[in-house]
Amino acid sequence: MTDAVSYLRVSGKGQVHGDGFDRQRDTIATYAKANRLTVLDEYVDAGVSGTKELENRAGLASLLDRLETNGVKIVLVEKADRLARDLMVSEVILSQFRSAGVAVIATDNGTDLTAGDASDPTSKLIRQVLGAVAEFEKDIVVGKLRAARQRKARQTGQKVEGRKAYGEVNPAEKLTLETIRRLTRKPRNRTGRTYAEIAELLNTEGHTTRMGGDWKRGTVHAIVKANGWR
């Protein structure tokens, strides 16, 4: 026997006390028995519209939380519209289950709702829209953080944009930076050291990069160029 959990939903308050839940349980139980599935727990949203998203679904939220911790990988619903009537909302919810590696089965016909149909234009369009929305939201967050850093910089006069430059804060980095600057200087009447030679000398003297690795020609070149020493 394979473990599973079930999800039931009725939208109208009148259905809460009607036969909606009993009908869904019967359909789910019949499918579970025929497919050797053990329904461990039942999650319910009563009087919740199928167009409501996850934040308005206490039962669905609890179900997702449960799946992330107990290893059950099958959710049984009576039919697709018990999960959501709105296609966009349905795809949003199903994407949560896909991310968790969970299959959602409509027990009225045995369809795996999370499998999707790559050739279905509607499903493909919805996934593309959701992907674009997610990318837009990420860009908005990045933009807001950048604006906040710039505002703080204007208010304090301090640099707060991104990661600090090499040698700007860490005392060991400052020492290494001074060493690089010294080694970069061209001796009088002599040819200056190459970037590879400088990297070799830094490694010989025990200097390491910010990540604790050996110095390379390209790393030295980047720092020298950033500081305008050549």
DARACOR-V793897 format. One record per helix or strand. SS is the DSSP state (H for helix, E for strand). FROM is the first residue (numbers start at 1). LEN is the number of residues. If there is no record, write none. Layout:
# DARACOR-V793897
ss;from;len
SS;FROM;LEN
SS;FROM;LEN
This chain:
# DARACOR-V793897
ss;from;len
E;2;9
H;13;4
H;20;15
E;37;10
H;54;3
H;58;13
E;74;4
H;80;4
H;87;13
E;103;4
E;111;2
H;121;36
H;171;14
H;195;10
H;217;11
